[in-house]
Amino acid sequence: MKLTLRIWRQKDAASPGRLVDYPLDDVSPDMSFLEMLDVLNEQLIARAEEPIAFDHDCREGICGMCSLVIDGVAHGPQRATTTCQLHMRHYRDGATITVEPFRAKAFPLLKDLTVDRSAFDRVIAAGGFVSVNTGGAQDANCVLVGKEEADLAMDAAACIGCGACVAACPNAAAMLFVSAKVAHLAHLPQGQPERQRRVLGMVQQMDKEGFGNCRNYYECEAVCPKEIPVRFIGEMNKDWRRAATTHHEVKRSAGAG
């Protein structure tokens, strides 16, 4: 396959960026998207040019590091697929592919296609921890969890924190990510003691980081590689309102959406 890659190049956050075209020949349809970028970088290095910076780690759709907007879609055209799991057989020979970084105020650009997503880490930290003593493995298994609740907790826990929901949202909202992390523990008995404190802390930190409001566009659900449902956003809003009623000093800077 022969491709033209139109890739965003930017030295750092303070420098202007632009799209640069790179022709690439002999692309195997069995390559993943990141393997194709590896080949391009090898060619750039061989020509003594600066390689393209992009995030990656496990390349198995687990870690959430790969963060590219491909032809205007976070993670590319294949539904429920991370960038690292996207293969070149989904593109036609001679195609021009535009590759850009995730764009959001809360995800400042570092270089080329890499952005700083540490805002997600701070949101998670704001949720605190589970303090209830569950004992060893045998004791923990004695805590009965209904199948429906267990399934919902596992569905929420599937979130890999990639940030595609933020990149796809016109408001750069992080509601799907935060609601998944809140719901993960909210559907388990071990998560009940800190339930109110957790949702208040995480939502307030989300606002502090500069993420936008949810306006029910549903782009977040459409691009989520783990297909996290937007129902968790409604659950989080309900939990937050209940907690805010108890803690009257709580104020939101951006609104629950």
N, C-alpha and C positions, 0 to 999 in steps of 0.2 A: 504493500500500500504506500501511496505517496500522500502526504498531508502537508498543509500549511498551518502552523501553530501561531496564533496571534496572542502573545503573552504579555501580561503587565509587568514592566520592569520599573523598579523604583529603588534607588540606592538606600534611602532611609526615610523616616517620617517627615523630615524637614526638606527633602528634595522633591522636585516635581517628578511625576511618573508619566509613562506613556506606553502604548501598546507597540510591541515590536514583532515583526513577522519572521518566522523561522521555517524554512522548508525542511522537510524531513522525509527521506526515502527509505524504502525497505522496512517499513513498519509491519511487524507480524500481527495478524489479527488475534493471535493468542496472547499478546502482551497485555498486561494491565495498563491502565492510564499512567500510573506512577512509573512502571518499567519503561514506558515510552518516553517519559520525561528524563529518566536516567540515561537513556540512549542519547537524547538531545544534549544533556549536560556533558556526557563523555566527549561528544563532538566539539562542544564549546571549549572544554578544557584542552583538547588537542589543538585547538586554534588559538590557545592562550587568551581566551575570552572568559569573562566572569560567568560562572555557572548560575543557573536560576535557583533561587532559594525557595524551597517549599517544605511544608511540614509533613512528616511521615514517621511511623514507628513500626507497629506490628504488621501492617499490611494484610491483616486478616479480618478487617471490619469490626475490630473489638475495641481498640484504644481511643478512637475518636480524634486522632491527630490530623488526618488528611482533611484539608479544608480548602477546597477550590470551588469557585463558581465557574462552571463549564457551559459555555453558550447561554449564559444568563440564568442557569439553574444550579443551585447549591448541590454539589456532588454529581452533577451531570444528569443525563436524560433518563437513566434507568431507575425506576421506582424501587424503594427499599434497598438501595445499594450505596455503599460508601465509595468515595473516589478510588480507593485502592482496590476495590472489587469490580470496578468498571473496566470492561475489556474493549479493545480496539475493534473487535468484530462488529460492534454496534455502529461503526462509522463506515461510510462509503469511501472508496478510493478517490482521492482528489479533494476531499473535504477540507474546508477551512474551519478550524476550531479555535474559539476565543476562550482564553483562560485568565481569570481574574481572582484576586483575593476576596475573602469575606469582607464586606464593607459594613461597618457599624461604628458608631461613636465609642461604644464600650469595648470594641476590638481594635485598638490603634495598630496601624500598619508598622511593621518592623523593617521588612525588606522584601521586595518583589511580591511573592505570593504568601508570605508569612505574616501573621498577625498575632498580637498578644491577647490570649484568651484567659489570662489569669483572673479576670473578673469573675469567671465561673468558680474558680477555686475559693475566692473570697465569699461568694454566696454560699457555697457548701460549708465553709468554716463558720459562717454566721448561724448555721442551723444547729451548732453544738454537737452533742453526742447523746447516745442512749445510755442512761445511767442505771436502768433497772438491772438487777443482778439475775441473770438467767442461768447461772451455774455452768457446769460442764455440758458436754454434748448430750449426754443422756438426759440430764434435767431439762435442757432446752427443748428436747424432743417431746417432753411431757406437756409443753404448752400447746394446747390444741388450737389450730387455726383452720377455719372453715375453708373449703376448696375455693369458693367464689372469692373470698378475701385474699387467699393465697395467690390465686391467679392474677388478681388485680395488682397485688404487690409485685409480683414477678414481671407483669407487663410494664409497670412503671420503672422497675429496676433495670430494664433492658436499655434505658437511655445511656448512651456512651459519652454524652457531653461534648459532642463535636461542634455545636454552634450553628449547624445548618438552619435551624429554626430561626435564629436571629438574622442570619444572612438573607433569608427568604422573605422575612416580614417587612412590609413597607415602613413600619414604625420601629424596626429593629428591637422588637419585644423579645424578652427571654422567658415569657410566661410558660411555654411548653416545657422547657428545661427545668425551671424551678418547680413547676407543679409536679413533674415526674419525680423529682427528688423528695418533695414533700409527701406525695402519695405513697411512695415506696414504704415509708415507715408508718404512715397514717393508717394503712390497711393491716398492720401487724400489732398484736397486743404489746410487744416490746416497745413500740413507738408511742404508746399513749401517754406516759407520764410527762414527756416534754412536748407533746403535740402542739399546744398553743404557743409555747415559747419558740418552738422551731419555725412555725410558719410565719410568726411575726418577725423573727430575726432574718429569715431568708428573704422575705418580701421587702423589708426595709433596706437590706443590703442591695437587692436588685435595683431598687429605685436609686440608691446612692451611686451605683455604678454608671447610671445614665442610660439604661435600657428604656425603650419606649413602652407605650401602652399596648395591650391587646385590643384589637378592634374586630375580632372574629373574621379575619380574612381567610383563615385556614391554610395559608401557604405553608405554615410551620409543619402541620401534619402531612401535607403533600410531599415535602422533601425529606422528612425524617427517615433516615436509613433503617431505623428500628420500628417505624410505624407507630410511634407513641400517639395515642388518641387524645384529641383536645378535650375529652370529658374530664381529664385530670385538671384542666384549668378551672372549670366550674367547681370542682371539688376544692381546689385550693382557695378560690374566692370565698366559698362558703366557710371553710375553716378560718380564713383570715378575718372575716366579718364576725364570726363567733368569738374569736380571740380578742379582737379589737373592742368588742362590747364589754368584755371583762377587764381589759386594760385600757381605761379611758384616756390615758396620756398618749396613746398611739395615734400618730398622724401619718398619712401617706403623701408623698410629694408628687407621685405620678398617677395614683388611682389604681384600683384593682383591675380595671378593664371590664 
